[in-house]
Amino acid sequence: MARLRVRADAAAPASAGVKAPGKVVCIGEALFDLIADQKGVPREKVRSWKPYAGGAPCNVAVACARLGLEVAFVTALGADKQGDELLEVCRERGVNVDGVQRLVGHPTRDVYVTRDEDGDREFAGFGLPGIGSEYADAHIDPDRLPLDKITHGSVVVTGTLGLSYPTTALALRTAVKAARGVGATVLIDVNWRPVFWEDQAAAKRVIMEYLQSADVIKLSDADLEALMGISLALALINPGAVAERFPNARGILITAGQEGASYSFRSPTKAEHSGVVPAFDVGVTDTTGAGDAFTAGFIFKMLQAGGLDAISANPRLLKEAVVFASAAGASTCTRAGAIESQPTLELVEDLFNTSLKWYNFW
């Protein structure tokens, strides 16, 4: 698929562009990614690691804030130094953390991440043994959720890793039910990580059931292959085939790294709008957090358009939103770390604007 070589600079100032109204609430894990300094070697042969703040829902929250959205983040962190550091990272980037729970006796999660020669990441396990049930984010208390924030959100975002842990799974389902009860858009960002599950067959059933409660579902090509056995080729050529598996969802977003992204949305009048967009070709340093930036970029454009009904009814705006989301993801790849690399609105807009020279928005 055609790609465009562009330069992405890290030190871009904040944008004065059009802001997107609406509030975003992200719920799920925050952690430290311990990323291998050496590429192309397994965990046991890595000589040194560098810690980066991360966790998909946390990444999305920070990415939304960097784009200028009002965003709150809900999680559970250990009563430890790592938890303090993650809170500070979020606060410094404009994320509301009033709903974060602090737990004594449960540490903040750390995850080891190896990288191949191209910079693509692979999760290599936790600092604690097993599936990480002792970490704080496995124990988000549903009775302590900030339901006032959740029910006043325009978009509520969750991942799927927390479904592995009963307490957090209940918290996620409680939040989604509350959001749907007030008409907020529920976006579920799938994260298939076998290291989080003891029984992978059961995991797939749990995740697929949970996705039936989403308005918008974002998946990677790896998620599709693992959960549904759907090939990347089919997902790019016919994203509607993926959407058919989720009759309750209004939209599906599929990311595939250098192969681009595809989408399939259903408007309020049941009209279907699908398409595929090419990837931006940038110098890749680290792909960690790119999918989360994509999610945030789409949320930004969706809210800017007036919400899910508005964007799903306008095929041009929908395509522009996916290209903008792709620009956000590509910008992230040029720097290391899931949170440190999240771009400003101006940087994403600059990269997006290059597409106007070569992409047909009809």
C-alpha positions in Angstrom: 0.0 0.0 0.0 1.3 3.5 -0.9 3.0 5.4 1.9 4.4 8.9 2.2 7.9 9.7 3.6 7.6 12.7 5.9 9.6 14.2 8.8 8.0 14.4 12.2 9.6 16.8 14.8 9.1 16.3 18.5 9.3 19.8 19.6 6.1 21.2 18.1 4.2 23.9 20.0 0.6 23.5 21.1 -1.9 24.0 18.3 -4.3 26.9 17.9 -6.5 24.8 15.7 -10.2 24.1 16.1 -10.8 22.3 19.4 -13.2 19.4 19.8 -16.0 19.8 22.4 -16.9 17.0 24.8 -15.4 15.1 27.7 -13.5 11.8 27.5 -13.2 9.2 30.3 -10.6 6.4 30.0 -10.8 3.4 32.4 -8.1 0.7 32.8 -4.5 0.1 33.5 -1.6 2.4 34.0 1.9 0.9 34.2 5.5 1.1 33.4 6.7 -0.5 30.2 10.3 -1.7 30.6 11.5 -1.4 27.0 14.5 -3.3 25.9 17.4 -1.1 24.8 18.7 -3.8 22.5 16.6 -4.7 19.4 16.1 -8.2 18.0 16.9 -10.2 21.1 14.7 -12.2 23.5 14.1 -11.1 27.1 16.7 -13.3 28.6 19.4 -11.8 26.4 18.4 -8.1 26.9 21.2 -6.3 28.7 19.4 -3.2 29.8 15.9 -1.8 30.0 14.4 1.7 30.0 11.2 2.5 32.0 8.4 4.4 30.2 5.0 5.3 31.6 2.3 3.5 29.7 -0.8 1.3 29.8 -3.3 1.5 26.9 -6.1 3.4 28.6 -3.6 5.7 30.2 -1.9 6.3 26.9 -5.3 7.2 25.3 -6.1 9.6 28.1 -2.8 11.4 27.7 -3.1 11.4 23.9 -6.5 12.9 24.1 -5.3 15.6 26.5 -2.4 16.4 24.2 -4.9 17.0 21.4 -6.8 19.5 23.6 -9.6 17.3 24.9 -10.9 17.4 28.4 -10.2 13.9 29.8 -10.3 12.0 33.1 -8.5 8.8 33.8 -9.7 6.0 36.2 -7.5 3.2 37.4 -6.0 1.7 40.6 -2.3 2.3 41.4 -0.1 1.0 44.1 0.6 3.2 47.1 4.2 3.3 45.9 6.8 5.5 44.2 5.8 4.1 40.7 2.2 5.0 41.4 3.2 8.5 42.4 5.2 8.9 39.3 2.3 7.8 37.0 -0.1 10.2 38.7 2.4 13.0 38.1 2.9 12.1 34.5 -0.9 12.3 34.0 -1.3 15.6 35.9 1.5 17.2 34.0 -0.2 16.4 30.7 -3.6 17.8 31.8 -5.4 14.5 32.6 -7.8 14.6 35.6 -6.9 11.9 38.0 -9.4 12.5 40.8 -10.9 9.0 40.1 -7.6 7.1 40.6 -7.7 4.6 43.4 -4.5 4.0 45.5 -4.1 0.5 47.0 -1.8 -0.7 49.8 -0.4 -4.2 49.3 -0.8 -4.2 45.5 2.1 -2.7 43.5 1.9 -0.6 40.4 2.3 -2.9 37.3 5.4 -3.2 35.3 5.7 -5.0 31.9 8.8 -6.1 30.0 8.7 -5.2 26.3 11.2 -6.5 23.7 11.6 -5.0 20.2 12.4 -6.5 16.9 14.9 -5.0 14.4 12.1 -2.8 13.0 11.1 -1.4 16.4 7.9 -3.4 16.7 7.2 -4.5 20.2 6.4 -7.8 21.9 5.2 -8.1 25.5 7.6 -10.4 27.3 6.0 -10.8 30.7 5.7 -9.0 34.1 7.9 -8.2 36.9 5.8 -10.4 39.2 5.1 -14.1 38.4 1.9 -15.4 36.8 -0.7 -13.2 35.0 -0.2 -10.2 37.2 -3.2 -10.7 39.6 -1.4 -9.0 42.4 -0.9 -5.6 40.7 -3.2 -2.7 41.7 -4.9 -2.4 38.4 -6.3 -5.9 38.8 -8.3 -4.6 41.7 -10.2 -1.5 40.5 -13.1 -1.2 43.0 -16.4 -0.8 41.1 -17.9 0.8 44.2 -15.4 3.6 44.1 -15.9 4.5 40.4 -16.5 8.2 39.8 -19.9 7.7 38.2 -20.4 11.4 38.1 -17.5 11.8 35.7 -18.5 8.7 33.7 -22.1 9.7 33.2 -21.0 13.2 32.1 -18.6 11.9 29.6 -19.2 12.2 25.8 -17.0 9.2 25.2 -16.0 6.4 27.6 -13.0 4.4 26.6 -11.9 1.0 28.1 -9.5 -1.7 27.0 -9.9 -5.4 27.5 -6.9 -6.4 29.6 -8.7 -5.8 32.8 -11.3 -8.4 32.0 -8.8 -11.0 33.1 -9.3 -10.0 36.7 -12.8 -10.4 38.3 -12.8 -7.1 40.3 -11.6 -4.9 37.5 -13.8 -6.7 35.0 -16.8 -5.8 37.1 -15.6 -2.2 37.3 -15.3 -2.1 33.5 -18.8 -3.5 33.0 -20.2 -1.1 35.6 -18.7 1.8 33.9 -19.9 0.8 30.4 -23.4 0.2 31.7 -23.5 3.6 33.3 -22.2 5.3 30.1 -24.7 3.6 27.9 -27.4 4.5 30.3 -26.9 8.2 29.6 -26.2 7.8 25.9 -22.4 8.3 25.9 -20.4 6.7 23.2 -18.6 3.6 24.4 -15.3 2.9 22.6 -13.6 -0.4 23.4 -9.9 -0.7 22.4 -9.1 -4.3 22.1 -5.7 -5.4 23.5 -5.0 -9.1 23.0 -2.1 -10.0 25.3 -1.9 -13.7 26.2 0.4 -13.0 29.1 -2.6 -11.5 30.9 -4.7 -14.7 30.7 -4.4 -18.3 32.2 -7.0 -19.7 29.8 -6.8 -18.2 26.3 -9.9 -19.9 25.0 -11.9 -18.5 27.9 -10.3 -15.2 27.4 -11.5 -15.0 23.8 -15.0 -15.7 24.8 -15.0 -13.1 27.6 -13.5 -10.4 25.3 -16.0 -11.2 22.4 -18.9 -11.0 24.8 -17.7 -7.7 26.3 -17.3 -6.2 22.8 -21.0 -6.6 22.2 -21.5 -3.6 24.6 -19.4 -1.2 22.4 -20.5 1.5 20.1 -17.1 1.7 18.5 -14.5 -1.1 18.5 -10.8 -0.6 17.6 -8.7 -3.6 16.8 -5.3 -4.3 15.4 -4.5 -6.9 12.8 -3.0 -9.1 15.5 -6.2 -8.8 17.6 -8.3 -9.9 14.6 -6.2 -12.9 13.8 -6.0 -14.1 17.5 -9.7 -13.5 18.5 -11.5 -14.2 15.3 -9.1 -15.9 12.8 -9.7 -13.1 10.3 -6.8 -12.3 8.1 -5.3 -8.9 7.6 -6.0 -9.1 3.8 -9.7 -9.6 4.4 -9.9 -6.9 7.1 -8.4 -4.4 4.7 -10.3 -5.4 1.7 -13.6 -5.9 3.4 -13.8 -4.4 6.9 -17.6 -4.9 6.7 -16.9 -8.6 7.3 -15.5 -7.7 10.7 -18.3 -5.4 11.5 -20.8 -8.2 10.8 -19.4 -10.0 13.8 -20.5 -7.1 16.1 -24.1 -6.3 15.2 -24.5 -4.0 18.2 -21.5 -1.8 17.3 -21.9 1.3 15.1 -18.3 1.3 14.0 -15.2 -0.7 13.6 -11.6 0.6 13.3 -8.8 -1.7 12.2 -5.1 -0.8 12.4 -2.3 -2.7 10.7 0.9 -0.7 11.1 2.6 -0.1 7.8 -0.2 -1.7 5.9 -2.6 1.1 6.9 -6.0 1.1 8.5 -9.6 0.2 7.5 -13.0 1.1 8.9 -16.7 0.3 8.6 -19.4 2.4 10.2 -23.2 2.4 10.1 -25.0 5.7 10.1 -28.2 6.5 12.1 -30.1 5.7 8.9 -28.3 2.3 8.6 -26.2 3.5 5.6 -22.8 1.7 5.7 -19.6 3.6 5.1 -16.3 1.6 4.8 -12.9 2.3 3.5 -9.1 1.8 3.8 -6.4 4.4 4.2 -2.7 4.1 3.6 -0.1 4.5 6.4 2.2 7.5 6.8 5.8 6.4 6.2 7.8 7.9 9.0 11.1 6.9 10.6 10.1 4.3 13.3 11.9 4.5 16.6 9.3 2.6 18.7 5.7 1.6 17.9 4.6 1.4 21.6 1.5 3.7 22.0 0.9 4.2 18.3 -2.5 2.4 18.4 -3.5 4.4 21.4 -2.6 7.7 19.6 -4.7 6.4 16.7 -7.7 5.9 19.0 -7.3 9.4 20.5 -7.0 11.0 17.1 -10.2 9.4 16.0 -12.0 10.4 19.2 -10.8 14.0 18.6 -12.2 14.1 15.1 -15.4 12.4 16.1 -16.2 14.9 18.8 -15.1 17.8 16.5 -17.7 16.5 14.0 -20.4 16.5 16.6 -20.3 12.9 17.8 -20.8 9.4 16.6 -24.1 10.1 14.8 -22.7 13.0 12.9 -19.4 11.4 11.8 -21.0 8.1 10.8 -23.5 9.9 8.6 -20.8 11.8 6.7 -18.4 9.6 4.7 -16.0 12.4 3.9 -15.6 13.4 7.6 -15.3 9.8 8.5 -12.5 9.1 6.1 -10.7 12.3 7.2 -11.0 11.2 10.8 -9.3 7.9 10.1 -6.5 9.6 8.1 -6.1 12.0 11.0 -6.0 9.1 13.5 -3.4 7.4 11.3 -1.3 10.6 11.4 -1.5 10.6 15.2 -0.3 7.0 15.3 2.5 7.7 12.9 3.7 10.7 14.8 4.0 8.6 17.9 6.3 6.1 16.2 9.0 8.6 15.7 9.9 8.7 19.5 10.3 6.2 22.2 7.8 5.5 25.0 4.0 5.2 24.9 3.3 8.5 26.8 6.4 10.6 26.1 5.8 10.1 22.4 2.2 11.3 22.2 2.1 14.3 19.8 0.6 17.7 20.1 -2.4 18.7 18.0 -0.3 20.9 15.8 2.2 18.1 15.0 -0.7 15.7 14.1 -2.3 18.4 12.0 0.9 19.1 10.1 1.4 15.5 9.3 -2.3 15.1 8.4 -2.1 18.1 6.1 0.6 16.4 4.0 -2.1 13.9 3.0 -4.1 16.6 1.3 -1.5 16.6 -1.4 -1.8 12.9 -2.2 -4.9 11.4 -0.7 -8.4 11.6 -2.4 -11.0 12.7 0.1 -13.4 13.2 -2.7 
